[in-house]
Amino acid sequence: MNEAPSAAPPMGAVAHSDGTAFRVWAPNAEAVHVVGDFNDWSEDADPMTREDDGCWVVDLPHAAPGHEYRYRISAGGEVFSRIDPWARAVTGSVGNGIVTAPASAPEDGFQRPDWNRMVIYEMHLGTFNRSDPDRPGGFASAVEKFDHLRRLGVNALQLMPIQEFAGDLSWGYNPAHIFAVETAYGGPEGFRAFLREAHASGFAVLMDVVYNHFGPSDLDLWRFDGWCEDDKGGIYFYNDPRSDTPWGDTRPDYGRPEVRRFIRENALHWLSDYGVDGLRFDMTLYIRTISGDEGSQDDALPEGWSLMQEVNAAIAERFPGRIAIAEDLRRNRAVTEPVEQGGAGFGAQWDAGFVHPIREALIAPRDEDRSMQAVVDALTCSGADDPFRRVVYTESHDEVANGQSRVPHEIDGDGPAGWAAQKRSALGAALMFSAAGIPMLFQGQEFLQGGWFDDEVPLDWDLDETFRGVTRLYRDLIALRLDRVGDAAGLSGRATEVLLMDETRKLVAIHRHEGSQDAGAIVVFNFRHEPAEEVEIGLPAGGVWRLRLNTDWDGYSPDFAGFPSGPMEAEEGERDGQPFHGRVSIGSYSALIFTR
């Protein structure tokens, strides 16, 4: 790996007791000045001195936290006014940098959940709790709904990007200033307050970071010091065909030491200066390849791979227990293998091998088109040595946009109120919380938010009352998953044993455990529109298997039948390789969870 200098002087504006030191990388500049409200925006009052590494430096006794500033860069007969790439705060994506006081994360004693006991709630701050039609939601408004999230039972909040982006309404995957917190959401202090409240409420906070591209709009990094080649982006970007991404011509140059340091220190910045509990890296496939063709050696970006290794090795060394999650979507085991074994070193990755076959099984209009083999493959995480190196989900910001909708809306185009939409989305929830992996739900999924994700459309919180029974189903599933009521620890185990797969009757039964039969759980799924009665399945242990949850309970919805499923009595006699067997009856499009 290309190791960045460990003792390199800090970049950006660093406030100290006698003023503020400024350092900026602009190797092609002929002169650089700091301009700001501390010198009445004078163009020549505060010149910087060039060092051998292409950085320009100056220490100003009259600059202090709260002051706004920019760099005035002269090169090739032109003058460029730029926001500091390392600015910890900005007035806006096209505004000014702000000098900030040194900060580090407080020691609040927060106990992060073990990865196999983590339940993630993906949140877009702009729409999660937006009450003012003239401005997006933000950190403060999200905190107002923490009571709902506590009752729901999730223990990790994953924030879609909060790095300063162009405009106020955005998904956030268009970062303009990666060290600054989005002003419209509340800026740095708003984020620190959010973190304090989240930890006090028992939530870990994970945040999206975007390193596969920058911008492309409001991007002062573009030709930062005036230089470029082949009409490309200059010092921060590849200046050849490797610059091209699906989101713009702005892929960072992962081979430049200065750019590697910029990205590595940005990732560590959120962990050390704010105390976030983990990072989710956006579409890492386009960090390690040029166009997503991982089978082509010519498409590979080895310097992108080694950069991910460098970042993850630093996280593991400095912040043990914090999780780094990759959105790679290729089920490539090397992404989550340890760096010392040649892997990229991520703790987990989003599993396309779960979400896509499970959504297909739920959404297919005809029962005969639902593949139980595909469901079993998704549940058993075939090909992975540790199932908790994956994140399992049926909805995410990507899966419910870009031409796709929420699961209930895909099932029934008229919305979530229909019987099939409610029944099969509940089945999907049971699949997600029963699977080995880190379960994740997308905001509003717990109360059947319909349609598709739009960064201008807020969640409809009235649905939390309309579908309060469905919200209770999610709460009950999460409580079982985290064994908050006892005897269900098997649901957070690594082992998944298939007890039944019936393509004709569209039934699947699995045994979830961690090696102890006493701590195991049996989960039965029915993917047909009619009940299945007296189904015989093999069981790993004798005794009574108690019914802990039935998704067809009419308390979850008045439209549900409340099919009278009951406990299973294990009888001696081998069945399908198991030493015992029992009989179960299950309602249409339902899931049952049993423990012993």
MONOR-V581154 format. One record per residue. RES is the residue in one letter. NEAR is the number of other C-alpha atoms within 8 Angstrom. Layout:
BEGIN
{{RES | NEAR} {RES | NEAR}}
END
This chain:
BEGIN
{{M | 6} {N | 7} {E | 5} {A | 8} {P | 5} {S | 4} {A | 4} {A | 5} {P | 4} {P | 6} {M | 9} {G | 12} {A | 12} {V | 13} {A | 14} {H | 9} {S | 4} {D | 5} {G | 12} {T | 14} {A | 13} {F | 13} {R | 12} {V | 10} {W | 7} {A | 10} {P | 8} {N | 9} {A | 11} {E | 8} {A | 9} {V | 13} {H | 13} {V | 12} {V | 17} {G | 12} {D | 9} {F | 10} {N | 9} {D | 7} {W | 9} {S | 9} {E | 9} {D | 7} {A | 8} {D | 12} {P | 10} {M | 11} {T | 8} {R | 8} {E | 8} {D | 5} {D | 5} {G | 10} {C | 12} {W | 14} {V | 12} {V | 11} {D | 8} {L | 10} {P | 8} {H | 7} {A | 11} {A | 11} {P | 9} {G | 7} {H | 11} {E | 11} {Y | 14} {R | 13} {Y | 13} {R | 13} {I | 14} {S | 13} {A | 12} {G | 6} {G | 5} {E | 7} {V | 8} {F | 11} {S | 8} {R | 10} {I | 12} {D | 10} {P | 10} {W | 10} {A | 15} {R | 12} {A | 13} {V | 12} {T | 10} {G | 9} {S | 12} {V | 7} {G | 8} {N | 11} {G | 14} {I | 14} {V | 17} {T | 12} {A | 8} {P | 7} {A | 6} {S | 8} {A | 9} {P | 6} {E | 5} {D | 5} {G | 4} {F | 8} {Q | 4} {R | 7} {P | 8} {D | 6} {W | 8} {N | 9} {R | 10} {M | 12} {V | 11} {I | 13} {Y | 13} {E | 13} {M | 11} {H | 10} {L | 14} {G | 15} {T | 13} {F | 12} {N | 13} {R | 14} {S | 5} {D | 7} {P | 6} {D | 4} {R | 8} {P | 14} {G | 16} {G | 13} {F | 13} {A | 10} {S | 10} {A | 12} {V | 10} {E | 7} {K | 9} {F | 10} {D | 7} {H | 7} {L | 9} {R | 11} {R | 7} {L | 11} {G | 9} {V | 13} {N | 13} {A | 12} {L | 13} {Q | 13} {L | 13} {M | 12} {P | 11} {I | 12} {Q | 14} {E | 16} {F | 17} {A | 13} {G | 6} {D | 8} {L | 8} {S | 12} {W | 9} {G | 11} {Y | 8} {N | 12} {P | 14} {A | 16} {H | 13} {I | 11} {F | 13} {A | 13} {V | 15} {E | 13} {T | 11} {A | 9} {Y | 14} {G | 13} {G | 12} {P | 12} {E | 7} {G | 11} {F | 11} {R | 9} {A | 9} {F | 11} {L | 12} {R | 8} {E | 9} {A | 13} {H | 12} {A | 8} {S | 8} {G | 9} {F | 11} {A | 13} {V | 14} {L | 13} {M | 13} {D | 13} {V | 11} {V | 11} {Y | 11} {N | 12} {H | 13} {F | 13} {G | 13} {P | 13} {S | 7} {D | 10} {L | 10} {D | 10} {L | 8} {W | 8} {R | 13} {F | 13} {D | 14} {G | 12} {W | 9} {C | 11} {E | 9} {D | 6} {D | 6} {K | 13} {G | 15} {G | 15} {I | 11} {Y | 12} {F | 12} {Y | 15} {N | 13} {D | 8} {P | 6} {R | 8} {S | 14} {D | 10} {T | 13} {P | 4} {W | 7} {G | 10} {D | 11} {T | 15} {R | 15} {P | 13} {D | 12} {Y | 10} {G | 8} {R | 7} {P | 9} {E | 7} {V | 12} {R | 13} {R | 9} {F | 8} {I | 9} {R | 11} {E | 8} {N | 10} {A | 11} {L | 11} {H | 10} {W | 10} {L | 13} {S | 10} {D | 9} {Y | 13} {G | 11} {V | 13} {D | 11} {G | 12} {L | 13} {R | 13} {F | 13} {D | 12} {M | 11} {T | 11} {L | 12} {Y | 11} {I | 12} {R | 12} {T | 13} {I | 13} {S | 7} {G | 8} {D | 9} {E | 9} {G | 5} {S | 7} {Q | 6} {D | 4} {D | 12} {A | 11} {L | 10} {P | 7} {E | 9} {G | 12} {W | 11} {S | 11} {L | 13} {M | 10} {Q | 13} {E | 12} {V | 11} {N | 13} {A | 10} {A | 10} {I | 11} {A | 10} {E | 7} {R | 6} {F | 9} {P | 7} {G | 6} {R | 9} {I | 11} {A | 12} {I | 13} {A | 14} {E | 12} {D | 13} {L | 12} {R | 7} {R | 9} {N | 8} {R | 7} {A | 8} {V | 12} {T | 14} {E | 12} {P | 10} {V | 11} {E | 5} {Q | 6} {G | 8} {G | 12} {A | 15} {G | 13} {F | 14} {G | 9} {A | 13} {Q | 16} {W | 12} {D | 12} {A | 9} {G | 10} {F | 12} {V | 13} {H | 9} {P | 11} {I | 13} {R | 11} {E | 9} {A | 12} {L | 13} {I | 10} {A | 10} {P | 6} {R | 6} {D | 10} {E | 5} {D | 8} {R | 12} {S | 10} {M | 12} {Q | 8} {A | 9} {V | 11} {V | 11} {D | 9} {A | 13} {L | 11} {T | 10} {C | 11} {S | 6} {G | 4} {A | 7} {D | 4} {D | 6} {P | 10} {F | 12} {R | 11} {R | 11} {V | 13} {V | 14} {Y | 11} {T | 14} {E | 13} {S | 10} {H | 8} {D | 7} {E | 11} {V | 15} {A | 11} {N | 6} {G | 5} {Q | 9} {S | 13} {R | 15} {V | 14} {P | 14} {H | 14} {E | 10} {I | 13} {D | 11} {G | 6} {D | 7} {G | 11} {P | 12} {A | 7} {G | 9} {W | 8} {A | 8} {A | 15} {Q | 12} {K | 12} {R | 14} {S | 11} {A | 12} {L | 14} {G | 12} {A | 11} {A | 11} {L | 9} {M | 12} {F | 11} {S | 10} {A | 12} {A | 16} {G | 12} {I | 15} {P | 13} {M | 12} {L | 13} {F | 11} {Q | 11} {G | 9} {Q | 10} {E | 11} {F | 12} {L | 12} {Q | 12} {G | 10} {G | 9} {W | 9} {F | 10} {D | 6} {D | 10} {E | 8} {V | 7} {P | 10} {L | 11} {D | 8} {W | 6} {D | 6} {L | 11} {D | 11} {E | 7} {T | 7} {F | 11} {R | 11} {G | 9} {V | 13} {T | 13} {R | 10} {L | 11} {Y | 11} {R | 11} {D | 9} {L | 12} {I | 13} {A | 11} {L | 12} {R | 14} {L | 11} {D | 11} {R | 7} {V | 7} {G | 7} {D | 10} {A | 14} {A | 14} {G | 12} {L | 17} {S | 13} {G | 11} {R | 12} {A | 10} {T | 12} {E | 8} {V | 10} {L | 12} {L | 11} {M | 12} {D | 9} {E | 9} {T | 5} {R | 7} {K | 14} {L | 15} {V | 14} {A | 13} {I | 12} {H | 13} {R | 18} {H | 17} {E | 11} {G | 5} {S | 7} {Q | 8} {D | 6} {A | 13} {G | 17} {A | 15} {I | 11} {V | 13} {V | 11} {F | 12} {N | 15} {F | 12} {R | 11} {H | 7} {E | 7} {P | 11} {A | 11} {E | 7} {E | 7} {V | 8} {E | 8} {I | 13} {G | 15} {L | 13} {P | 8} {A | 9} {G | 10} {G | 8} {V | 9} {W | 11} {R | 10} {L | 13} {R | 8} {L | 10} {N | 11} {T | 12} {D | 14} {W | 11} {D | 10} {G | 6} {Y | 14} {S | 10} {P | 7} {D | 6} {F | 11} {A | 9} {G | 8} {F | 8} {P | 7} {S | 10} {G | 8} {P | 10} {M | 11} {E | 10} {A | 13} {E | 9} {E | 8} {G | 7} {E | 10} {R | 11} {D | 8} {G | 6} {Q | 10} {P | 12} {F | 15} {H | 15} {G | 12} {R | 10} {V | 13} {S | 12} {I | 14} {G | 15} {S | 12} {Y | 14} {S | 16} {A | 15} {L | 13} {I | 12} {F | 13} {T | 13} {R | 11}}
END
